[in-house]
């Protein structure tokens, strides 16, 4: 069994101070994807660059205290891809530290695990437009990847796809994260007849959950206490990998950040 967890840390040093490391030890994951490191390479002490016996690979943002993603794995990858590189013709997003991919290729199999942090558009219209540009970049990249290999993308997508994926959907129809254009993008990404044909793995395992499915809560208005949440953290997999998913858990017994970890067990081994 392959245990894969995704967690937006909202600052790795902050999350470590809230108990991330012993929790990760007990979880015994094979691979952990994290987003919003909010740290540079020099900030990562040995206890943060290697968690629970899993060495990490990171894509840091150039701006201090901003964004950044990482992948920890107890299995040695055959290759590590840091950043989108030439797959982002705009060159806009690699300085923001949004993409790291581990490849576990062997004869007869090409497999990638990706940690990705999609932009949030909630702070301004400029950032919303940047988010749309990122969506325009990442989808064709995933379509090309899909033609060549199996993969699971884990991360904070900053989009709630359907009404069941957030508490106050009626009040958020004009807000970033639930805009019609964002939801249509997600629908196209998951379209079985489309070019990416990815699977929302949590929804395959839990097609009907509402209040239990949320992975992020605002720090305002007692949102967490009232469970006024959003499901914006995903495992997005090619069909060959998605069919191997067996169980999912959103961990809410401790809080390491404003997001909850999403763990899914897959029936395969590296």
Secondary structure, DSSP 8 states (H G I E B T S, - for coil): -EEEEEEE-SSHHHHHHTTHHHHHHHHT-SEEEEE-----GGG--HHHHEETTEEEEEE--SSTTS--EEEEESS--SEEEES-GGG-TT--SGGG--EEEEE--BTTB-EEEEEEE----SS-HHHHHHHHHHHHHHHHHHHHHHHH-EEEEEEE-----SGGGBTTTGGGTTSTTS-HHHHHHHHHHT-TTSSS--EEHHHHH-TT-SGGG--EE-SSTTTTTTT-EE--EEEEE-HHHHTTEEEEEEE-SS-SSSB-EEEEEES---
